[in-house]
Amino acid sequence: MKINGWIVALMAFALVHSASAETLEQLVGAAKQEKELSFIAGPTTFGGKKGLAEIEAAFDKRFGLTSKIRFSAGPEMNAMAARVISEFKSGGKASTDIYLGSLGQFANLVRENALEEINWSGTFPWIARSMEEIVAKRGVLVYSSPRGIIYNSNLIGADKAPKSYEDLVDPRLSQTWAGKIAVPPYPNWLVELALIWGEDRLKDFTRKLVALSGGWLRYGEEERVLSGEFPIMANIGDALATMWKWQAKGAPLVAVLGSTPGDASYFHLGVPKNSGHPNLAKLFVGFMVSKEGQALIEKHEFRSSHLVESSRMAKYLRDNKIKLQEPKDLFNFYLKGGGAKLNEELGKMLKQ
C-alpha cells in the first residue's frame, strides 16, 4: 500500500509537470482540432476586419493552420470585461475566446479569477517573463500606449512648445495657449499620474490646467488640433501612435510624453477560463506578441509593445532614452481599488 501510494503521488506529479511544460508543438497540434476563434473587441482593433484578415492569413501560415477568426465589433473594454466575468460566473461558454484590455480591466478579471493562468514564457520561446508577469500570467502585454501632449507644430513653434505636463501651466509658456488648450474630460490619466507625482502636486496642476482650458476634447478627436480649433491638447491616450499616424500623412502633429517616467496604458491579451477554443486562443495570443504579429499591429494601428525588442515602440524609447512607468506598479494599484475616491474628486475639478 505504501509503495502504491508513492506510485500514485509520482503519477500525479508527472501529470501536473507535463501540463505546466506544454510545448509549442503540442499546443499547435491541439489548436488544429479547434478550427475557429471568436474575437469580440472594438471595431478598429488590430485594423478591424481588414487587418484581422491579414493577421489570420499570417497566423495560419506561421503554424500550418486552416483556422478562421470570427471577429465581431463589440462594446468598449470595461463593458466587455463585465461580459467575460458574467459569462464565467454563469457557467456558460465565453462569447469571445480572447480578451483585450488595459490594466484596470485586467485587475477586475484577475480578482474574479475569470482568466486562464498560462505559462506563456514556458510555451513560447519569444515571450519573456517580463511580458507575462505584469498580470500574473493571466495575459501577455500586446502593446504599450504612452500618454502625452499633442500640438500643431504650424501653430506652436519648437521654441515655445511644452516638453512636459508642468510646462502646460508654466506662466512663461502658457500664454501661448491660455484659453485655447484642449483638455480631455477623463480623470483617469490624472489619477495614474498621481502615482508618479503624488496627490497634492497633481491637484495643484489640475486646478491650474482647468483655469487655462479652452474646452474639452475627447480621445480620437485630434483632427480638431490639426484644424487649428485647438493648437494643443493637454493629454491624449496614445500620444506616439497618434503622432506616427498623422505624420505618415504629412500632418504637423507632434507628441511629447508629459512625465518622467512616462505615464502609459498597457494593453494585454488574455484567455477566458470558459473559452470554447482555448488552444487556438493561446496560440493566437502568442503570435500577436511575436516579431511578425507586432509588425502587423504596427502596420494597422501604429502600436506595439515596448517589451518586444524589435518593435517600433521599443526602438523609439531606446533611442530617446525614455523610461515608462512600471506597469506592475500600475496593475497593483488597480488591484487595490484604483483610486476611486481621487478619480471622483478629479472628475469634479475638470467640470469646474
BELLIN-V448067 format. One record per pair of residues at least 24 apart in sequence whose ideal C-beta (glycine too) atoms are under 7 Angstrom apart, sorted by sequence separation. I is the first residue (numbers start at 1). J is the second residue. If there is no record, write none. Layout:
i->I j->J
i->I j->J
//
This chain:
i->77 j->101
i->81 j->105
i->85 j->109
i->88 j->112
i->115 j->139
i->77 j->102
i->84 j->109
i->110 j->135
i->209 j->234
i->226 j->251
i->88 j->114
i->110 j->136
i->183 j->209
i->78 j->105
i->81 j->108
i->85 j->112
i->183 j->210
i->226 j->253
i->77 j->105
i->81 j->109
i->110 j->138
i->225 j->253
i->237 j->265
i->85 j->114
i->106 j->135
i->109 j->138
i->37 j->67
i->39 j->69
i->43 j->73
i->84 j->114
i->183 j->213
i->36 j->67
i->39 j->70
i->42 j->73
i->181 j->212
i->185 j->216
i->222 j->253
i->35 j->67
i->36 j->68
i->37 j->69
i->38 j->70
i->39 j->71
i->40 j->72
i->106 j->138
i->181 j->213
i->182 j->214
i->184 j->216
i->32 j->65
i->35 j->68
i->37 j->70
i->41 j->74
i->106 j->139
i->179 j->212
i->181 j->214
i->182 j->215
i->183 j->216
i->184 j->217
i->185 j->218
i->31 j->65
i->36 j->70
i->40 j->74
i->42 j->76
i->178 j->212
i->180 j->214
i->184 j->218
i->28 j->63
i->177 j->212
i->179 j->214
i->182 j->217
i->184 j->219
i->169 j->205
i->174 j->212
i->169 j->208
i->40 j->80
i->165 j->205
i->169 j->209
i->168 j->209
i->147 j->189
i->169 j->212
i->182 j->225
i->189 j->235
i->182 j->230
i->181 j->230
i->180 j->230
i->182 j->232
i->184 j->234
i->180 j->231
i->181 j->232
i->182 j->233
i->183 j->234
i->184 j->235
i->182 j->234
i->181 j->234
i->177 j->231
i->40 j->95
i->45 j->100
i->177 j->232
i->40 j->96
i->38 j->95
i->39 j->96
i->245 j->302
i->38 j->96
i->39 j->97
i->244 j->302
i->38 j->97
i->39 j->98
i->41 j->100
i->37 j->97
i->241 j->301
i->262 j->322
i->264 j->324
i->241 j->302
i->262 j->323
i->264 j->325
i->266 j->327
i->241 j->303
i->261 j->323
i->262 j->324
i->263 j->325
i->196 j->259
i->261 j->324
i->262 j->325
i->261 j->325
i->266 j->330
i->196 j->261
i->238 j->303
i->257 j->322
i->168 j->234
i->193 j->259
i->196 j->263
i->193 j->263
i->192 j->263
i->150 j->222
i->152 j->225
i->155 j->228
i->151 j->225
i->152 j->226
i->189 j->263
i->150 j->225
i->156 j->231
i->152 j->228
i->155 j->231
i->156 j->232
i->240 j->316
i->152 j->231
i->151 j->231
i->151 j->232
i->149 j->232
i->150 j->233
i->149 j->233
i->149 j->234
i->149 j->235
i->150 j->236
i->148 j->235
i->147 j->235
i->148 j->236
i->147 j->236
i->150 j->239
i->147 j->237
i->148 j->239
i->145 j->237
i->147 j->239
i->150 j->242
i->145 j->238
i->146 j->239
i->150 j->243
i->163 j->256
i->165 j->258
i->146 j->240
i->162 j->256
i->164 j->258
i->165 j->259
i->164 j->259
i->27 j->123
i->145 j->241
i->154 j->252
i->20 j->119
i->24 j->123
i->153 j->252
i->23 j->123
i->24 j->124
i->152 j->252
i->21 j->122
i->22 j->123
i->152 j->253
i->153 j->254
i->150 j->253
i->151 j->254
i->150 j->254
i->150 j->255
i->149 j->255
i->148 j->255
i->149 j->256
i->148 j->256
i->148 j->257
i->149 j->258
i->148 j->258
i->146 j->257
i->147 j->258
i->146 j->262
i->147 j->263
i->147 j->264
i->146 j->264
i->147 j->265
i->145 j->264
i->144 j->264
i->145 j->265
i->144 j->266
i->145 j->267
i->143 j->267
i->141 j->266
i->142 j->267
i->142 j->268
i->141 j->268
i->142 j->269
i->140 j->268
i->139 j->268
i->140 j->269
i->196 j->325
i->139 j->269
i->139 j->270
i->134 j->266
i->138 j->270
i->135 j->268
i->195 j->329
i->195 j->330
i->192 j->330
i->195 j->333
i->210 j->349
i->206 j->346
i->210 j->350
i->207 j->349
i->210 j->352
i->199 j->342
i->206 j->349
i->140 j->285
i->194 j->339
i->142 j->288
i->142 j->289
i->191 j->339
i->194 j->342
i->140 j->289
i->191 j->342
i->191 j->343
i->118 j->271
i->143 j->297
i->115 j->270
i->116 j->271
i->188 j->343
i->191 j->346
i->115 j->271
i->187 j->343
i->190 j->346
i->115 j->272
i->116 j->273
i->114 j->272
i->115 j->273
i->131 j->289
i->145 j->303
i->114 j->273
i->127 j->286
i->187 j->346
i->143 j->303
i->187 j->347
i->109 j->270
i->143 j->304
i->144 j->305
i->106 j->268
i->116 j->278
i->124 j->286
i->127 j->289
i->143 j->305
i->144 j->306
i->102 j->265
i->103 j->266
i->123 j->286
i->142 j->305
i->187 j->350
i->102 j->266
i->106 j->270
i->118 j->282
i->126 j->290
i->141 j->305
i->102 j->267
i->185 j->350
i->101 j->267
i->120 j->286
i->141 j->307
i->100 j->267
i->101 j->268
i->183 j->350
i->100 j->269
i->144 j->313
i->98 j->269
i->99 j->270
i->98 j->271
i->99 j->272
i->97 j->271
i->131 j->307
i->130 j->307
i->94 j->272
i->97 j->275
i->146 j->324
i->97 j->276
i->128 j->307
i->94 j->274
i->97 j->277
i->144 j->324
i->93 j->274
i->94 j->275
i->92 j->274
i->94 j->276
i->93 j->276
i->97 j->280
i->98 j->281
i->88 j->272
i->97 j->281
i->88 j->273
i->88 j->274
i->98 j->284
i->87 j->274
i->98 j->285
i->84 j->272
i->134 j->327
i->134 j->328
i->133 j->328
i->135 j->331
i->134 j->331
i->67 j->280
i->63 j->283
i->103 j->327
i->107 j->331
i->111 j->335
i->59 j->284
i->62 j->287
i->106 j->331
i->103 j->330
i->107 j->334
i->59 j->287
i->103 j->331
i->107 j->335
i->62 j->292
i->104 j->334
i->103 j->334
i->107 j->338
i->58 j->292
i->104 j->338
i->38 j->276
i->58 j->296
i->37 j->277
i->36 j->277
i->55 j->296
i->54 j->296
i->34 j->277
i->37 j->280
i->37 j->281
i->34 j->279
i->34 j->280
i->37 j->284
i->31 j->279
i->30 j->279
i->31 j->280
i->51 j->300
i->46 j->297
i->27 j->279
i->31 j->283
i->47 j->300
i->46 j->300
i->47 j->301
i->27 j->282
i->28 j->283
i->46 j->301
i->27 j->283
//
